[in-house]
Amino acid sequence: MKELNQVELEQVAGAGFWGDLLKGVVHAAEVIIDSAAESLHKSGIISDEVCTGIEKLAHSGAVAAGNEIDKLGI
């Protein structure tokens, strides 16, 4: 088993933090988009179908972004 040097240790320690931070930002964006769509729907500005479509799109985008963050090892 290879011993990690100082730079590698810092990269490993920081990777989890930055990945979690990015996932938190993505989740916050998803919640904001969902909330905005729901408010527009309740105000009668957009239909139920459009609201549902926006919510599904926001969710799938958040899932895709989370998968990419994991794939990059951030």
C-alpha positions as CSV (number, residue, x, y, z in Angstrom):
1,M,0.0,0.0,0.0
2,K,1.4,3.4,-1.0
3,E,1.9,6.1,1.6
4,L,0.4,9.4,0.6
5,N,2.5,12.6,0.6
6,Q,1.2,15.9,2.0
7,V,-0.3,17.1,-1.2
8,E,-2.1,13.9,-1.9
9,L,-3.5,13.9,1.7
10,E,-4.8,17.4,1.3
11,Q,-6.4,16.5,-2.0
12,V,-8.1,13.5,-0.5
13,A,-9.3,15.4,2.5
14,G,-10.6,18.3,0.4
15,A,-12.2,16.2,-2.2
16,G,-15.1,15.1,0.1
17,F,-15.6,18.6,1.3
18,W,-15.8,20.2,-2.1
19,G,-18.0,17.4,-3.5
20,D,-20.4,17.8,-0.6
21,L,-20.4,21.6,-1.0
22,L,-21.2,21.3,-4.8
23,K,-23.9,18.8,-4.2
24,G,-25.4,21.1,-1.6
25,V,-25.4,24.0,-4.1
26,V,-27.0,21.8,-6.7
27,H,-29.7,20.7,-4.2
28,A,-30.4,24.3,-3.2
29,A,-30.8,25.2,-6.8
30,E,-33.3,22.4,-7.3
31,V,-35.3,23.5,-4.2
32,I,-35.4,27.1,-5.4
33,I,-36.5,26.0,-8.9
34,D,-39.2,23.7,-7.5
35,S,-40.4,26.5,-5.1
36,A,-40.6,29.0,-7.9
37,A,-42.5,26.6,-10.2
38,E,-44.9,25.8,-7.4
39,S,-45.5,29.5,-6.6
40,L,-46.1,30.3,-10.3
41,H,-48.5,27.4,-10.4
42,K,-50.4,28.5,-7.3
43,S,-50.7,32.0,-8.8
44,G,-52.2,30.6,-12.0
45,I,-49.3,31.7,-14.2
46,I,-48.3,28.2,-15.3
47,S,-50.4,25.1,-15.7
48,D,-50.1,21.9,-13.6
49,E,-48.4,20.1,-16.5
50,V,-45.8,22.9,-16.9
51,C,-45.1,22.9,-13.2
52,T,-44.7,19.2,-13.1
53,G,-42.4,19.3,-16.1
54,I,-40.2,22.0,-14.5
55,E,-40.0,20.0,-11.3
56,K,-39.0,16.8,-13.1
57,L,-36.4,18.7,-15.2
58,A,-34.9,20.3,-12.1
59,H,-34.7,16.9,-10.3
60,S,-33.2,15.1,-13.3
61,G,-30.6,17.9,-13.7
62,A,-29.7,17.7,-10.0
63,V,-29.3,13.9,-10.2
64,A,-27.1,14.3,-13.4
65,A,-25.0,16.9,-11.7
66,G,-24.6,14.8,-8.6
67,N,-23.5,11.8,-10.8
68,E,-20.9,14.0,-12.6
69,I,-19.6,15.3,-9.3
70,D,-19.2,11.7,-8.1
71,K,-17.6,10.6,-11.4
72,L,-15.1,13.5,-11.2
73,G,-14.2,12.4,-7.7
74,I,-14.6,15.9,-6.3
